[in-house]
Amino acid sequence: MNTEKCPFCGASVKKENLKGHYERVHPKGQRSLGQPQAVIRSGSVFKSHRGRNVLVLSLVVLAVLGGAFLFNSFVANATMKLHWHPHLSATINGNAATIPGQIGIDPQLWHDHSLDQYGIGMAPLHTHDPDGKIHEESNTVRDFTLQEFLAIWGQSVDGSQVLGHPVDPGHRAYIVVDGVQQSPTQTVILHEGEQIQIICGP
């Protein structure tokens, strides 16, 4: 007798009755051995999580763009676009006054911070040495004035006081720019190579 074992229940069934046995005894979800099983394909990971993946990709793109913007802003703020060296000297009541080094660098000599956004690690108007050379180093091209430099230094020039020194009786304060006398308004715009003298005298 030509029989085969049922792979599901182990019963011996005649070969010609095997298909009927499957249909009667194992009808749900079972297929005859000769019939190919349907392949159930799961959706791709991307499709099944499309909303989440789109959100993640959007956040990555925003992070990259934000990082690029911050980097470009940092580079722009750290790039010197103006670098000039006017020279300042002062004579007060007949005596030469020292223009100290480290103005706009040393906190003791950096009183006004209103221009800090133009500086590159220090005030945009500063000195390194006590030689009167003003360093204009800015991340923006703009006009800077003597008044702004003096404000950073914490000094002024007026009728009663010049760079922290009282004006002697009978003396007056004035400014000479490249040999031309001006009133002590301090609105002198600083330029490359400019020679500025602050004078307090008769």
C-alpha positions in Angstrom: 0.0 0.0 0.0 1.4 3.3 -1.1 1.1 5.7 1.9 2.8 8.8 3.1 3.0 10.4 6.5 1.1 13.7 7.0 3.8 16.3 7.9 1.4 18.0 10.2 -0.2 15.2 12.3 2.0 12.2 11.4 -0.9 10.0 10.2 -0.3 7.5 7.4 -2.4 8.5 4.5 -2.7 7.0 1.0 -0.8 9.1 -1.5 -3.9 9.8 -3.6 -5.8 10.8 -0.5 -3.2 13.1 0.9 -4.6 16.3 -0.6 -8.1 15.6 0.7 -6.6 14.8 4.2 -5.0 18.3 4.2 -8.2 20.0 3.2 -10.3 18.1 5.8 -8.0 17.8 8.8 -5.7 20.8 8.4 -7.9 23.4 6.5 -6.8 26.6 8.2 -3.6 28.1 7.0 -2.2 24.8 5.6 -1.3 24.2 2.0 -0.7 21.0 0.2 3.0 20.1 -0.2 2.8 20.6 -3.9 1.4 24.2 -3.6 3.9 27.0 -3.1 3.6 28.9 0.1 2.6 32.6 -0.3 5.5 34.8 0.7 4.5 37.6 3.1 6.7 40.5 2.5 7.0 43.1 5.2 7.0 46.7 4.1 10.4 48.4 3.9 11.6 49.9 7.1 11.5 53.3 5.4 7.9 53.0 4.4 6.7 51.6 7.7 8.4 54.4 9.6 8.1 57.1 6.9 6.8 59.8 9.2 9.5 59.3 11.8 12.2 59.1 9.1 11.1 62.3 7.5 11.2 64.0 10.9 14.7 62.7 11.6 16.0 63.7 8.2 14.4 67.2 8.6 16.1 67.6 12.0 19.4 66.5 10.5 19.1 69.0 7.7 18.1 71.8 10.1 21.1 70.9 12.3 23.5 71.0 9.4 22.1 74.3 8.1 22.2 75.8 11.6 25.7 74.6 12.2 26.8 76.1 8.8 25.1 79.4 9.7 26.8 79.6 13.1 30.2 78.6 11.6 29.9 81.3 8.9 28.8 83.9 11.5 31.8 83.0 13.6 34.2 83.2 10.7 32.7 86.6 9.7 33.1 88.0 13.2 36.6 86.6 13.5 37.8 88.0 10.1 39.6 91.3 10.1 38.2 93.7 7.5 39.8 96.9 8.7 43.4 97.3 10.0 44.7 100.8 10.3 47.3 102.5 12.6 46.7 106.2 13.4 49.2 107.7 15.9 48.2 109.6 19.0 50.5 111.9 21.2 49.6 114.3 24.0 51.2 117.3 25.6 49.5 118.5 28.8 50.6 121.7 30.5 53.9 121.6 28.8 54.7 117.9 29.6 54.5 114.9 27.3 51.8 112.5 28.4 52.2 108.7 27.9 49.5 106.9 25.9 49.6 103.5 27.7 49.8 100.1 26.1 47.0 97.5 26.5 44.2 100.1 26.1 41.2 98.0 25.0 42.9 94.8 26.1 43.7 95.1 29.8 40.3 95.2 31.7 41.8 98.1 33.8 42.1 100.1 30.5 38.9 98.9 28.8 36.0 100.9 30.2 33.5 101.3 27.3 32.3 98.0 25.7 29.8 99.5 23.3 32.0 98.6 20.3 32.9 95.1 21.4 30.9 93.5 18.5 33.4 95.0 16.1 36.5 93.7 17.9 38.3 90.4 17.3 39.1 89.2 20.9 39.7 92.8 22.1 38.3 96.3 21.6 38.4 97.3 17.9 40.5 100.4 19.0 43.4 99.4 21.2 47.1 99.8 21.9 49.8 97.2 22.4 52.7 99.3 23.5 53.0 102.7 25.1 54.1 104.3 21.8 50.9 106.0 20.9 50.1 103.7 18.0 46.3 103.0 17.9 45.4 99.7 16.3 42.1 99.8 14.4 41.3 96.1 14.0 37.6 95.5 13.1 35.5 92.8 11.6 33.4 95.5 10.0 34.5 98.4 7.7 33.2 101.6 9.5 34.4 104.9 10.7 35.9 105.0 14.2 36.5 108.2 16.1 39.0 109.6 18.6 36.1 110.0 21.0 35.4 106.3 20.8 39.0 105.4 21.5 39.1 107.8 24.5 35.8 106.3 25.8 37.4 102.8 25.6 40.4 104.1 27.5 38.1 105.9 30.0 39.5 109.4 29.3 38.2 112.6 27.8 39.3 116.0 26.6 37.3 119.0 27.7 37.7 122.5 29.1 38.5 121.4 32.6 40.3 118.1 32.2 42.5 116.4 29.6 43.3 112.7 29.8 42.7 112.8 33.6 44.8 115.9 34.1 43.3 119.2 35.2 43.8 122.1 32.8 46.1 124.8 34.3 44.7 128.3 34.6 45.2 130.2 31.4 45.6 127.0 29.3 43.2 125.5 26.8 42.7 122.1 25.2 42.8 121.6 21.4 43.6 118.8 18.9 46.0 118.9 15.9 45.3 116.4 13.1 48.1 116.1 10.5 49.2 119.6 11.4 45.7 121.2 11.3 44.3 122.6 14.6 40.8 121.6 15.5 38.5 122.2 18.5 38.5 119.4 21.1 35.3 117.8 19.9 37.0 114.5 19.7 34.9 113.7 16.5 38.2 113.1 14.6 37.7 110.1 12.3 40.7 107.8 12.6 42.6 106.9 9.5 45.7 104.9 8.5 48.9 106.8 9.3 47.1 109.8 10.8 49.0 111.9 13.3 46.8 113.2 16.1 48.1 115.5 18.9 46.1 116.3 22.0 47.5 119.6 23.4 46.7 121.4 26.6 48.5 124.6 26.9 48.5 128.4 26.3 
